[in-house]
Amino acid sequence: MRTFEMVTGIINVLMLGWFILPVRRSQRALLIGLAVSAIAVVTHGLIEGMRWQMIPIYAITFIPIVVLAVRLLTKPKQEAKKRSRIRLVLAVVLASLYAIIAMALPLLLPVFTFEKPAGPYAIGTVTYNWIDEHREETFTPESGDKRKLAVQIWYPADKDARRTPAPYVSDGGIYAEGLSQFLEMPKLLFTAFGHVKTHAAVNADISNRESAYPVLLFSHGFGMYKSQNNFQIEQLVSQGYIVVGFNHTYSSAATIFDDGQVAYYVAQDKESSDYLDGANEGWVEDAKFVLDQLEEIAAKHSEGRFAGRMDMEKIGMFGHSFGGATSTQLLMTDDRIKAAINMDGILYGKLRIPEEGLQKPFLLMSADRSLSIVQDIADREQAEMIARMLTRYERVPVGGNYWLTIHDSDHAAFSDFYLLSPLIERMAGVHIRQVHRIINDYSLDFFDHYLKQQPSRLLEHNIGEHPEYTLQRG
């Protein structure tokens, strides 16, 4: 719970108990209780924003109003009869249950926070809308529509920068609707996203500590969004990387453009490996187009905060799920990508890893449950398809590349998703902060080694079995 949510909850639960228990209350005390409760709710609403999970707590604020109104209207001439012990016990039990539910809702569906970035840099962020005039949009019926992408760039800033914190998503209601449609889950589960703040500062000045910074592209999973791995993005940026995320329009839960257009996810055939191999080509083209645009804004003769500040000789890419497959394909097809990480992504795409390996730095991160998922799939055709696709992993570690399998983890653990609720995390049996720490540690070590030419702290020393993970190298 956020600070003022907690304060409001405690004040109102104590007030509920005060009204239920048989204690003497003057009208003045009642007015003071009303004022304290109302001030707490208003302060919380103005500073943090109200949300539906707090409605039972807000309701307690109105109890003094009702009691006071009844007193003023009825003006009883004699003392009310004492309540029987049974009625008192029943009232206390019901009030206790109400208080538990009232406090549980915001605790189980919190406005979650991200761990403080560990690096020496603060974080700035800006957004762009870019149109690829050379590609037709295939997901809309109108002829002449061009492919349009929403892009977000996170970059190192100075620690003393004081700017407005960037929201986790640009419009919580729209993203809640998109995620609800894609995941087929109630929209109310995702409304907290609209209240989540990040450590990034909007439009902060880029840090002058280094003349230029390595660039990392991020590609999200099917039906997700460009900031879905904020836990990882912020840590990398704080260590001196520029990270560029972009929504794969119509394959993202929701994409919001500057002109107000909203593009929700369009249903696609996720059960066909042939379709997914073909669809991945479109994702690869998205990433290449973004690289082309980055080259333009990074050119020293251009204008803007990134002119001469992006080291376009040191570009890496990482992605989750289908975005991980995209990272692998781009590593094989675009010489600009020097190193890539695939996070639990089946190797969809038109190219296969050759017998001699990728011949470029590559790290595959897998969840142990994802690798054994075939045995849990009831549909025989789907199980056979997944088993066939997993054979594409055989050459992953060939040529000196790495394969990190994280124990007691699953596919969603490679994103921010389990931060949504401790209940969902517990049901999944995943210690999400622990998994995120492993992902962040090895992502940073990998890119530091292959893009910044720093000595490896982890990859070169931890080959083999460990309690939390297994690391292989070819």
C-alpha positions in Angstrom: 0.0 0.0 0.0 1.1 3.5 -0.7 1.8 5.8 2.3 -1.4 7.8 2.4 -3.4 4.7 1.6 -2.0 3.0 4.7 -2.6 6.1 6.8 -6.2 6.4 5.6 -6.8 2.7 6.1 -5.5 2.7 9.7 -7.4 5.8 10.6 -10.7 4.5 9.2 -10.4 1.0 10.6 -9.7 2.5 14.1 -12.8 4.7 13.6 -14.9 1.8 12.7 -13.9 0.1 15.9 -14.6 3.3 17.9 -18.2 3.4 16.6 -18.8 -0.3 17.2 -17.5 -0.6 20.7 -19.7 0.6 23.6 -17.9 3.8 24.5 -19.2 7.3 25.2 -18.9 9.7 22.3 -19.7 13.3 22.4 -20.9 15.2 19.3 -17.6 17.1 19.4 -15.6 13.9 19.3 -17.8 12.8 16.4 -17.0 15.9 14.5 -13.3 15.6 15.1 -13.4 11.9 13.9 -15.3 13.0 10.8 -12.7 15.7 10.1 -9.7 13.5 10.6 -11.2 10.8 8.4 -12.2 13.2 5.6 -8.8 14.9 5.6 -7.0 11.6 5.3 -9.2 10.5 2.4 -8.9 13.9 0.6 -5.1 14.0 1.1 -4.7 10.5 -0.2 -6.9 11.3 -3.2 -5.0 14.5 -4.1 -1.5 13.1 -3.7 -1.8 9.5 -4.7 -5.1 9.2 -6.6 -8.2 7.2 -5.6 -8.8 3.7 -6.8 -11.5 1.1 -6.5 -9.6 -1.2 -4.2 -9.9 1.5 -1.5 -13.7 1.9 -1.7 -14.5 -0.2 1.5 -12.1 2.1 3.4 -13.6 5.2 1.8 -17.0 4.0 2.9 -16.0 4.1 6.6 -15.6 7.8 6.3 -19.3 8.2 5.8 -20.2 6.4 9.1 -19.7 9.6 11.2 -21.8 11.6 8.8 -24.7 9.1 9.1 -24.4 8.9 12.9 -24.3 12.6 13.3 -27.2 13.1 10.9 -29.3 10.6 12.8 -28.5 12.3 16.1 -29.3 15.7 14.9 -32.6 14.6 13.3 -33.9 12.4 16.0 -32.6 14.3 19.1 -33.5 11.4 21.5 -34.9 12.6 24.8 -33.6 9.6 26.7 -30.6 7.3 26.7 -30.8 4.4 24.2 -31.1 1.0 25.7 -27.9 -0.9 26.1 -27.2 -3.5 23.4 -27.3 -7.1 24.3 -24.1 -9.0 24.6 -25.0 -11.1 21.5 -25.7 -8.1 19.4 -22.4 -6.5 20.5 -20.4 -9.6 19.7 -22.1 -9.9 16.3 -21.4 -6.3 15.5 -17.7 -6.7 16.5 -17.4 -9.8 14.4 -19.0 -8.2 11.3 -16.9 -5.1 11.7 -13.7 -7.1 12.0 -14.5 -9.0 8.9 -15.3 -5.8 7.1 -12.0 -4.2 8.3 -10.0 -7.3 7.1 -11.6 -7.1 3.6 -11.1 -3.4 3.5 -7.4 -3.6 4.2 -6.9 -6.8 2.2 -8.1 -5.4 -1.2 -5.3 -2.7 -1.5 -2.7 -5.1 -0.1 -3.6 -7.9 -2.6 -3.9 -5.5 -5.5 -1.3 -2.9 -4.6 0.1 0.0 -6.5 3.4 -1.8 -6.8 6.9 -0.2 -6.8 10.1 -1.0 -8.6 13.4 -1.6 -6.7 15.6 1.5 -6.7 18.1 1.3 -9.6 21.5 0.3 -8.3 23.7 2.2 -10.9 25.3 5.7 -10.6 22.9 7.3 -13.1 19.4 8.7 -12.7 17.0 7.9 -15.6 15.3 10.1 -18.2 12.7 9.1 -20.7 11.0 10.5 -23.8 8.5 9.1 -26.3 8.2 9.2 -30.1 5.7 8.2 -32.8 7.5 7.0 -35.9 5.8 6.1 -39.3 7.5 3.7 -41.7 6.5 5.1 -45.0 7.8 2.1 -46.9 5.6 -0.5 -45.2 1.8 -1.0 -45.5 -0.1 -1.7 -42.2 -1.4 -5.2 -42.6 -3.7 -5.2 -39.6 -6.1 -2.5 -40.8 -8.6 -2.8 -43.7 -7.8 0.6 -45.1 -5.5 0.7 -48.1 -2.6 3.1 -47.8 -2.2 2.8 -44.0 1.5 2.9 -43.1 3.1 1.0 -40.2 3.2 3.3 -37.2 5.1 2.6 -34.0 5.1 4.1 -30.5 8.6 4.2 -29.2 10.0 5.0 -25.7 13.6 5.8 -25.0 15.1 5.6 -21.5 18.6 7.1 -21.0 21.1 8.0 -18.3 20.5 11.3 -16.5 22.3 13.2 -13.7 21.3 12.3 -10.2 20.4 15.9 -9.3 17.7 16.0 -12.1 14.4 16.9 -10.6 11.6 16.2 -13.0 8.1 14.7 -13.1 8.2 10.9 -12.5 7.1 9.1 -15.6 4.0 6.8 -15.3 4.4 3.1 -15.9 1.9 3.3 -18.7 0.6 6.4 -20.5 -3.1 5.7 -19.8 -4.0 3.2 -17.2 -7.6 2.7 -18.3 -6.7 1.9 -21.9 -3.9 -0.5 -21.0 -6.2 -2.2 -18.4 -8.8 -2.7 -21.2 -6.2 -4.0 -23.6 -4.7 -6.5 -21.1 -8.2 -7.6 -20.0 -9.1 -8.4 -23.6 -5.8 -10.2 -24.4 -5.5 -12.2 -21.1 -9.3 -12.7 -20.8 -9.1 -11.5 -17.2 -11.2 -8.8 -15.4 -10.2 -5.3 -16.3 -10.3 -4.3 -12.6 -7.2 -6.4 -12.0 -5.1 -4.1 -14.1 -6.4 -0.6 -13.1 -3.5 -0.2 -10.5 -1.1 0.1 -13.5 -2.4 3.6 -14.1 -1.2 4.7 -10.6 2.3 3.1 -10.8 5.2 5.5 -11.0 8.7 4.7 -12.2 12.1 6.1 -11.4 12.4 7.8 -14.8 12.1 11.5 -15.1 10.2 12.9 -18.1 12.4 14.9 -20.5 15.4 15.1 -18.1 18.7 16.2 -19.6 21.0 13.3 -20.7 24.0 12.9 -18.5 27.3 14.3 -19.6 29.4 11.8 -17.6 30.1 9.9 -20.8 30.3 11.3 -24.4 28.1 8.5 -25.7 26.2 5.4 -24.4 25.7 1.9 -25.7 22.2 1.3 -27.1 19.9 -1.7 -26.2 16.6 -2.4 -28.1 13.8 -4.1 -26.1 11.1 -6.2 -27.8 8.0 -7.2 -25.6 6.0 -10.4 -25.6 2.9 -11.1 -27.6 0.0 -9.0 -26.4 2.2 -7.1 -23.9 3.7 -3.6 -24.1 7.0 -1.7 -24.4 7.5 -1.1 -20.6 6.5 -4.6 -19.5 10.1 -5.2 -18.3 10.6 -1.9 -16.4 12.3 -3.8 -13.6 15.1 -4.6 -16.0 15.1 -1.5 -18.1 15.7 0.9 -15.2 18.5 -1.2 -13.8 20.3 -1.3 -17.2 19.8 2.5 -17.8 21.2 3.3 -14.3 24.4 1.5 -15.3 25.0 3.6 -18.4 22.8 2.2 -21.2 20.2 3.8 -23.5 17.3 1.4 -23.8 14.8 1.7 -26.6 11.4 0.0 -26.3 8.6 0.0 -28.8 5.1 -1.5 -29.1 4.6 -3.9 -32.0 1.4 -2.2 -33.0 -1.7 -4.5 -33.0 0.4 -7.3 -31.4 0.6 -5.2 -28.2 -2.2 -5.1 -25.6 -2.7 -1.4 -26.5 -0.7 1.3 -28.3 -1.6 4.9 -27.8 -0.4 7.5 -30.3 0.0 11.2 -29.9 -3.0 12.0 -32.1 -5.3 10.0 -29.7 -5.5 6.9 -31.9 -5.6 3.7 -29.8 -4.6 0.4 -31.4 -5.6 -2.7 -29.4 -4.4 -6.2 -29.9 -5.7 -7.9 -33.0 -6.4 -11.7 -32.6 -3.8 -13.8 -34.3 -3.1 -17.6 -34.7 -0.8 -18.3 -31.8 -1.3 -22.0 -32.2 0.3 -22.3 -35.7 4.1 -22.4 -35.8 4.0 -21.5 -39.5 2.0 -18.4 -38.8 4.2 -17.4 -35.9 7.4 -17.9 -38.0 5.9 -15.5 -40.6 4.6 -13.0 -38.1 8.0 -12.8 -36.6 9.3 -11.3 -39.8 7.1 -8.3 -39.2 8.5 -7.9 -35.7 12.0 -8.0 -37.1 11.1 -5.3 -39.6 9.8 -3.2 -36.8 13.1 -3.5 -35.0 15.1 -2.7 -38.1 13.0 0.4 -38.8 13.6 1.6 -35.2 17.3 1.1 -35.7 17.1 3.2 -38.8 15.4 6.0 -37.0 17.9 5.8 -34.1 20.7 6.2 -36.6 19.1 9.5 -37.8 18.5 11.0 -34.3 22.0 9.8 -33.1 23.9 11.4 -36.1 26.2 14.1 -34.9 24.8 16.5 -37.5 21.3 16.1 -36.3 19.6 18.1 -33.6 18.2 17.0 -30.2 19.3 15.4 -27.0 20.6 12.2 -28.7 22.8 13.8 -31.4 26.2 12.3 -31.0 25.1 10.7 -27.6 24.3 7.1 -28.8 27.2 4.8 -29.5 25.8 3.1 -32.6 28.8 0.8 -32.8 27.7 -0.8 -29.5 24.1 -2.0 -30.0 22.5 -4.9 -28.2 19.0 -6.3 -28.0 16.9 -8.2 -25.5 13.4 -9.4 -25.6 10.8 -11.5 -23.8 8.9 -14.4 -25.3 8.1 -13.5 -29.0 10.2 -10.5 -28.5 13.0 -12.8 -27.4 12.6 -14.7 -30.7 12.8 -11.3 -32.5 16.1 -10.5 -30.7 17.5 -13.9 -31.9 16.5 -13.3 -35.5 17.8 -9.8 -35.5 21.2 -11.0 -34.2 21.4 -13.3 -37.2 20.2 -10.8 -39.8 21.4 -7.3 -38.8 25.1 -6.6 -38.4 24.3 -3.6 -36.2 23.2 -5.9 -33.4 26.4 -7.0 -31.7 24.9 -9.1 -28.8 21.4 -10.3 -27.8 19.5 -11.9 -25.0 16.4 -14.0 -25.5 14.3 -14.3 -22.4 12.1 -17.5 -22.5 11.3 -17.0 -26.1 10.7 -20.1 -28.4 12.9 -19.6 -31.4 10.3 -18.6 -33.9 11.4 -16.9 -37.2 12.5 -17.8 -40.7 16.1 -18.5 -39.8 17.5 -21.4 -37.7 20.6 -21.3 -35.6 23.3 -22.8 -37.9 25.4 -25.9 -36.9 28.4 -23.8 -36.0 26.3 -21.6 -33.7 25.4 -17.9 -34.0 29.0 -16.7 -34.1 27.9 -13.6 -32.1 27.4 -13.2 -28.4 24.1 -14.7 -27.3 22.4 -15.5 -24.0 19.2 -17.6 -23.8 17.4 -17.3 -20.5 14.7 -20.0 -19.8 12.3 -20.8 -17.1 12.6 -24.4 -16.0 8.8 -24.8 -16.1 8.7 -23.5 -19.7 11.2 -26.2 -20.8 8.9 -28.9 -19.3 5.6 -27.4 -20.3 4.9 -30.1 -23.0 4.0 -32.7 -20.4 1.4 -30.3 -19.0 -0.4 -29.6 -22.2 -3.6 -31.7 -22.7 -4.1 -30.9 -26.4 -2.0 -33.4 -28.3 -1.5 -31.3 -31.4 -0.4 -28.3 -29.4 1.9 -30.4 -27.3 3.5 -31.8 -30.4 3.9 -28.4 -31.9 5.6 -27.0 -28.8 7.9 -30.1 -28.5 8.8 -29.7 -32.2 9.7 -26.0 -31.6 11.8 -26.8 -28.5 14.1 -28.8 -30.8 15.3 -25.5 -32.2 17.1 -24.9 -28.9 19.6 -27.7 -29.6 22.3 -25.4 -31.0 21.8 -22.5 -28.6 25.1 -23.0 -26.6 27.1 -24.0 -29.7 30.1 -21.7 -30.3 30.6 -20.5 -26.8 27.1 -18.9 -26.1 25.2 -19.2 -22.9 22.0 -20.8 -21.7 20.7 -19.8 -18.3 17.8 -21.8 -16.8 16.2 -20.2 -13.8 14.8 -22.7 -11.3 11.2 -22.4 -9.9 10.2 -19.9 -12.5 7.8 -19.7 -15.4 7.2 -17.6 -18.5 5.5 -14.6 -16.9 8.4 -14.3 -14.3 10.5 -12.6 -17.1 8.3 -9.5 -17.0 6.7 -7.2 -14.4 3.4 -9.2 -14.4 3.7 -10.9 -11.0 4.3 -7.5 -9.3 0.6 -7.0 -10.0 -0.4 -9.0 -6.8 1.4 -11.0 -4.1 -1.5 -13.4 -4.4 -0.9 -14.2 -8.0 2.8 -14.5 -7.3 2.1 -17.0 -4.5 -0.3 -19.0 -6.6 2.4 -19.2 -9.3 5.0 -20.3 -6.8 7.5 -17.8 -8.0 9.7 -15.5 -5.8 9.5 -12.7 -8.3 12.1 -10.3 -6.8 14.6 -13.1 -6.6 14.0 -14.1 -10.3 14.3 -10.4 -11.3 17.6 -10.1 -9.4 19.1 -13.0 -11.4 17.8 -11.6 -14.7 19.2 -8.2 -13.9 22.6 -9.5 -12.7 23.2 -11.6 -15.8 21.8 -9.1 -18.3 24.1 -6.5 -17.0 27.1 -8.8 -16.9 26.5 -10.0 -20.4 26.1 -6.5 -22.0 29.0 -5.1 -19.9 31.3 -7.8 -21.2 30.3 -7.8 -24.8 29.4 -4.1 -25.4 31.6 -2.3 -22.9 34.5 -4.9 -23.0 34.5 -5.2 -19.2 35.7 -8.4 -17.5 32.9 -10.8 -16.8 31.9 -11.1 -13.1 29.3 -13.9 -13.5 29.1 -15.6 -16.8 32.7 -16.8 -16.9 32.7 -18.0 -13.3 29.3 -19.7 -12.7 29.0 -22.4 -15.3 27.2 -25.4 -13.9 24.4 -26.2 -11.4 23.4 -23.7 -8.7 20.5 -23.7 -6.2 18.7 -20.9 -8.1 19.8 -21.6 -11.7 21.8 -23.7 -14.1 24.3 -22.0 -16.5 25.5 -23.8 -19.6 28.1 -22.7 -22.1 29.0 -24.4 -25.4 
